[in-house]
Amino acid sequence: MGSGAAEYRKRLERAAELRTYRGAGITADEEAELDALEEKEREKRKKVSDSARAEYLVRDAMAQGKFDNLKYAGKPIPGLGESYDPDWWVKGLIQRENISGLGPAAILLRKEDAELDARLDAQYTEQQVRDILQDFNRRVVDARRQLQGGPPVITKTRDVEEEVNRWRQRRAARPAEPPAEPQPARPWWQRLWKGTT
């Protein structure tokens, strides 16, 4: 630690000491003396440059270990050197918090189109499949009609009858699931203990 930093630290400690005396209920003469000392300290502080003060604070923080285990220590900072994006913080929030359902309609529809077959396969009835496809087609057409800017909507509508036939074929090709084994009945005292009868 440099001599300027050690001197600055002593002055800070002295100023803190003077402030504690003031709260201890001292006389007016003593308070006037403390005011004079504080003014003297202020004058000394004015002589210390900002760079010396900053250097002291950084060295003190390093000595306390406040710079240990920083997130990007020794690694490149992500996004540094890329072009400026005014919505960088929103995109970072969406990525960090894993928020879905936000974004331009064109991108959301592309993502939904890629996952639509799996969603249809999870349905049990043909009517449910038809409802999902009609809703999807309606949203694609609405997104094409909007003139709000953003990326173009390139997602195609799906032919409902063709998709229902594909759903039936995939459903027939699936292996039959074995029925779930019935669970043995629990004794009356366990049912009573758990609160179910």
Sequence and secondary structure as in RCSB ss.txt:
>XXXX:A:sequence
MGSGAAEYRKRLERAAELRTYRGAGITADEEAELDALEEKEREKRKKVSDSARAEYLVRDAMAQGKFDNLKYAGK
PIPGLGESYDPDWWVKGLIQRENISGLGPAAILLRKEDAELDARLDAQYTEQQVRDILQDFNRRVVDARRQLQGG
PPVITKTRDVEEEVNRWRQRRAARPAEPPAEPQPARPWWQRLWKGTT
>XXXX:A:secstr
  HHHHHHHHHHHHHHHHHHHHTT   HHHHHHHHHHHHHHHHHHHHS HHHHHHHHHHHHHHHTTTTT TTTTS
  TTTTS   TTHHHHHHHHHHT  S S HHHHHHHHHHHHHHHHHT  SHHHHHHHHHHHHHHHHHHHH  S S
S        HHHHHHHHHHHHHHS             HHHHHHHT  
